[in-house]
Amino acid sequence: MTPESVLWIAQHALEITLLMSAPPLLAALLTGLLVSVFQAATQINEMTLSFIPKLLAIFGALVLFGPWMLALLLDYIRDLFTGIPGMIG
């Protein structure tokens, strides 16, 4: 195994991690922003008010982007497994 192959695996693992975490995190971010604007407009200072909408937004993002995330992860795993013989010998 060469240092280049190790770096390739690590780089792609980080890219996959970022791509897979982006949809739920962005959904939570946008939902939190909307809830905080709503709280500022209505002057409701309830800390737990943003929890349920964020949870629902994350669930919706996982349902919406789940197949894409699964396909991305499976492609990466397939590339890793098919690259094992080249890395060994």
C-alpha positions in Angstrom: 0.0 0.0 0.0 1.5 3.3 -1.1 1.2 6.6 0.8 -0.8 7.9 -2.2 -3.4 5.2 -1.9 -3.8 5.9 1.9 -4.2 9.6 1.2 -6.8 8.8 -1.5 -8.8 6.7 0.9 -8.6 9.3 3.6 -9.5 12.1 1.3 -12.5 10.3 -0.2 -13.6 9.3 3.3 -13.7 12.9 4.4 -15.5 14.0 1.2 -18.1 11.3 1.7 -18.5 12.3 5.3 -19.0 16.0 4.4 -21.4 15.1 1.6 -23.5 12.8 3.7 -23.7 15.1 6.7 -24.6 18.2 4.7 -28.3 17.7 4.0 -29.4 17.0 7.6 -27.1 19.8 9.0 -28.3 22.3 6.4 -31.9 21.4 7.2 -31.3 21.9 10.9 -29.6 25.2 10.2 -32.3 26.6 8.1 -35.0 25.4 10.4 -33.2 26.9 13.4 -32.9 30.2 11.5 -36.6 30.2 10.7 -37.6 29.4 14.2 -35.3 32.0 15.7 -36.7 34.7 13.3 -40.2 33.6 14.4 -39.2 33.8 18.1 -37.7 37.2 17.6 -40.8 38.5 15.8 -43.2 37.1 18.4 -40.9 37.6 21.4 -41.4 34.0 22.5 -38.3 33.0 24.4 -39.0 29.2 24.7 -35.7 27.2 24.3 -37.5 23.9 23.5 -39.6 25.4 20.7 -36.9 24.8 18.1 -36.2 21.2 19.0 -39.3 19.5 17.4 -39.1 21.5 14.1 -35.4 20.7 13.8 -36.0 17.1 14.5 -38.7 17.0 11.8 -36.5 18.8 9.3 -33.6 16.4 9.9 -36.0 13.5 9.4 -37.4 15.0 6.2 -33.9 15.6 4.9 -32.9 12.0 5.6 -36.1 10.7 3.9 -35.6 13.0 0.9 -31.8 12.6 0.5 -31.5 9.1 2.0 -31.4 7.2 -1.3 -28.7 9.6 -2.7 -26.7 9.3 0.5 -26.9 5.5 0.4 -25.9 5.3 -3.2 -22.9 7.6 -2.5 -21.8 5.4 0.4 -22.3 2.2 -1.5 -20.2 3.6 -4.4 -17.4 4.5 -2.1 -17.5 1.1 -0.4 -17.6 -0.6 -3.8 -14.5 1.4 -4.9 -12.7 0.4 -1.7 -13.5 -3.3 -2.1 -12.6 -3.4 -5.8 -9.4 -1.6 -5.1 -8.1 -4.0 -2.5 -6.3 -6.3 -4.9 -4.4 -3.3 -6.4 -3.5 -2.0 -3.0 -2.1 -5.4 -1.8 0.0 -6.4 -4.8 
